[in-house]
Amino acid sequence: MTKEVIVESFEMDHTIVKAPYVRLISEDFGPKGDVISNYDIRLVQPNADAIPTAGLHTIEHLLAKLIRERLDGMIDCSPFGCRTGFHLIMWGKHTTTDIAKAIKSSLEEIATAISWEDVPGTTIESCGNYKDHSLFSAQEWAKLILKQGLSDNPYERHLV
């Protein structure tokens, strides 16, 4: 017997969203009532652009630290294979506005205040592909995303 599986992000119409945005994908409940929330942190418009891997990799490492400094309950922030953004997995329920504000603040820090020494996990011992980083690319993309504005709604521009 084959179980039918539907992956929500493959069912979403990527042609009607307006990036950059934060979108709640799902809330899953554990057997003891724990809530795990999954967010779509879409930084660039799907099928129109993609963040180069070195810049995306550096943004990933920085968000792993910066989001945790701003919000409690972060489990993971992982890049999409299409390089247009990230899955953000959190314990509990958070509004897309709160998530978008934390992402915006993190991107502002990346764009203006981060030096290479601030990027965590960039050594051969601490990263699986330590040579594939670019702070310059991460900062330029952060500036571009901030210039466009981050929305807490994927279909209508509602900037935070």
URHUUR-V57645 format. One record per residue. RES is the residue in one letter. SS is DSSP state (@ for helix, = for strand, . for the rest). PSI is psi as a letter, one per 30 degrees, with the letter a starting at -180 (* if undefined). Layout:
BEGIN
res | ss | psi
RES | SS | PSI
RES | SS | PSI
END
This chain:
BEGIN
res | ss | psi
M | . | k
T | . | k
K | . | k
E | . | k
V | . | k
I | . | k
V | . | j
E | @ | e
S | @ | f
F | @ | f
E | @ | f
M | . | k
D | . | j
H | . | f
T | . | f
I | . | f
V | . | l
K | . | j
A | . | l
P | . | k
Y | = | l
V | = | k
R | = | k
L | = | k
I | = | e
S | = | l
E | = | k
D | = | k
F | = | k
G | . | l
P | . | f
K | . | g
G | . | g
D | . | k
V | = | k
I | = | k
S | = | k
N | = | k
Y | = | k
D | = | j
I | = | j
R | = | j
L | . | f
V | . | l
Q | . | k
P | . | k
N | . | g
A | . | f
D | . | l
A | . | k
I | . | k
P | . | k
T | @ | e
A | @ | e
G | @ | e
L | @ | e
H | @ | e
T | @ | e
I | @ | e
E | @ | e
H | @ | e
L | @ | e
L | @ | e
A | @ | e
K | @ | e
L | @ | e
I | @ | e
R | @ | f
E | @ | f
R | @ | f
L | . | k
D | . | k
G | . | g
M | = | k
I | = | e
D | = | l
C | = | j
S | = | k
P | = | k
F | . | k
G | . | f
C | . | f
R | . | h
T | . | f
G | = | a
F | = | l
H | = | k
L | = | j
I | = | k
M | = | k
W | = | k
G | . | a
K | . | k
H | . | k
T | . | l
T | @ | f
T | @ | e
D | @ | e
I | @ | e
A | @ | e
K | @ | e
A | @ | e
I | @ | e
K | @ | e
S | @ | e
S | @ | e
L | @ | e
E | @ | e
E | @ | e
I | @ | e
A | @ | e
T | @ | f
A | . | f
I | . | k
S | . | l
W | @ | e
E | @ | f
D | @ | f
V | . | j
P | . | l
G | . | h
T | . | g
T | . | l
I | . | e
E | . | f
S | . | g
C | . | k
G | . | f
N | . | h
Y | . | f
K | . | f
D | . | i
H | . | l
S | . | j
L | @ | e
F | @ | e
S | @ | e
A | @ | e
Q | @ | e
E | @ | e
W | @ | e
A | @ | e
K | @ | e
L | @ | e
I | @ | e
L | @ | e
K | @ | e
Q | @ | f
G | . | k
L | . | k
S | = | k
D | . | g
N | . | k
P | . | f
Y | . | f
E | . | k
R | . | j
H | . | i
L | = | k
V | . | *
END
